[in-house]
Amino acid sequence: MDELSTPGPVMEVVLGTLLLIVVIFVHGAGIRAINQRFSKSWVHMSADTPHWRLNLLLASTIGSLAALHFAETLLWAIPVSAAGLIPSMRDSYYYVLESYTTLGEGNISLPDRWRLIGPIIGMSGLFTFGWTGSVLVSVMTDFGRLDRVKAKGAMHPEPSEEGDAG
C-alpha cells in the first residue's frame, strides 16, 4: 500500500485539519456574501413592505445558508470519494452529511486507517452550524425590530389630516 492509503494518525489529523480550515474559510466567505446580500435588501424594507417580500427575503437567506452547507459538505465528499475511501460519490456524500451533522448513523464508514477524518468532519459541522445559527439570530433580530415598528404603528395610528384641522 502507498503512503496516502495508510497514513499515520498524525498525518490523518493534519490532512483533516487542513480541509477543516478550507471548509471554515469557505463558510466565512459564504456567510459574508450572504450577509451582505441580506443587508443590501434589508435597507429597502420598511413597515410598509408587503409581507410576501419579507418572507421571500427570509426564505432566500435560509436557502442560501443551506446551499452553503451543501457546498461545504461536497468539499469533504469529493476527496473522500476521489481517494477511494468510500468508492461511490453518493455514499461518500451520505457519509459526510452524517458526520457533518453529527448524526453519525454509522451504516457507511471510512476504512479503519482513515476513521479519524469522521470526527474532524463533525467538528467542521459544529463550527459552521454554530456560525450559521448566530447569523440567523441576527437576521431574526432585524425581523423582530421591524415587527415591533409595525405593531407600534398599528397600536398608535398616525392622526388623520382631517382630525388635525379641528
Secondary structure, 3 states (H helix, E strand, C coil): CCCCCCCCHHHHHHHHHHHHHHHHHHHHHHHHHHHHHHHHHHCCCCCCCCHHHHHHHHHHHHHHHHHHHHHHHHHHHHHHHHCCCCCCHHHHHHHHHHHHCCCCCCCCCCCHHHCCHHHHHHHHHHHHHHHHHHHHHHHHHHHHHHHHHHHHHHHCCCCCHHHHHC
